[in-house]
Amino acid sequence: MADLSQFDPNAVGNPNNNIFGLPFTEEDARLVILPVPWEVTVSCGAGTSRAAEHINKSSKQVDIFDIDGDMGWKQGFYMKDVDRRILMKSDYLRKEAELYIDYISKGELVEKNKFMCKSLKEINEGSAMMNQWVYDQTKALLDKGKLVGLLGGDHSTPLGFMRALGEKHGDFGVLQIDAHCDLRKNYEFFTYSHASVMYNALEEIPALQKLVQVGVRDFCEEEWNYVCNSNYKVITYLDKAIKERQFDGETWKHIVEEIVHHLPQKVYLSFDIDGLDRKLCPNTGTPVQGGFDTEEIFYLVKKICESGRNLIGFDLVEIGVGQTDWDSNVGARILWRLCNMMVHNNS
């Protein structure tokens, strides 16, 4: 364990240290954050592939005192370096994807254009490569006994992580905070689209027994039919329905108790930042009006932990990069709270 005798938690974050200005190495840290700089299939705004670098910078401004449990950081948080090879692959394939998306948006048929067929093949192969890389990276950390959080990148990035968790922990459930269902099959013919991550997880990971989605407010008929025909394997709390229940007098506490009741013993948190009100994430890739404040989500996660359930991992994805540091500022503080909650839940 790192020597903290010379570390002042009240001082400004040391830019020469790791995430949040903490003086831990990967070996010392109880929790390791894996950044995944990938945004190949985003269908609206781009920039999230570089979110981890901005969040790391903003994290030095986060006060590392948490009134809900301030000792978590003393067990060590560490963020791995951004893998430049993954980032360069994402940049290259993103340019291919932009041309491809523009082509199909005009109603053109992919099979009539050899270049577009080649681009689609390369994008799907590249996404499969990224999934395997994430699986390999997270499995290696889990095998060392580390707690792991994933920092995107777009929402396609955690699929390999969920597969690794299923192999380690057996049956588990996913709590998804999101404006979208992400249950589309082969969206835009991209097998591993950010809009298909939960469909792929349910189809490819036998250990995933339950998906509880909270805050959804933008989805298609195909996705709604999938939810309705899932025999309650997927339970979706629409933002509209949550708000209407609150307008009718129900408390968030009561709704949270119901959400927690649907979750199994082992829970993975998949947190798409667009599940929040856009005032908190103005540059997220696919913004939708409505959504939560951060404390509503932290309350939900806190109640999961208090219920005796085990938080086995989390991802935080789709954080945008804008002209100001607001998105990364919010993202860094969310990441801090999630790290603390996860360490305390596993102490």
Secondary structure, 3 states (H helix, E strand, C coil): CCCCCCCCCCCCCCCCCCHHHCCCCCCCCCEEEEEECCCCCCCCCCCHHHHHHHHHHHHCCCCCCCCCCCCHHHHCEEECCCCHHHHHHHHHHHHHHHHHHHHHHCCCCHHHCHHHHHHHHHHHHHHHHHHHHHHHHHHHHHHCCCEEEEEECCCCCCHHHHHHHHHHHCCEEEEEECCECCCCCCHHHCCCCHHHHHHHHHHHCCCEEEEEEEEECECCHHHHHHHHCCCCCEEEEEHHHHHHHHHCCCCHHHHHHHHHHHCCCEEEEEEEHHHECHHHCCCCCCCCCCCECHHHHHHHHHHHHHCCCEEEEEEEECCCCCCCCHHHHHHHHHHHHHHHHHHHHCC
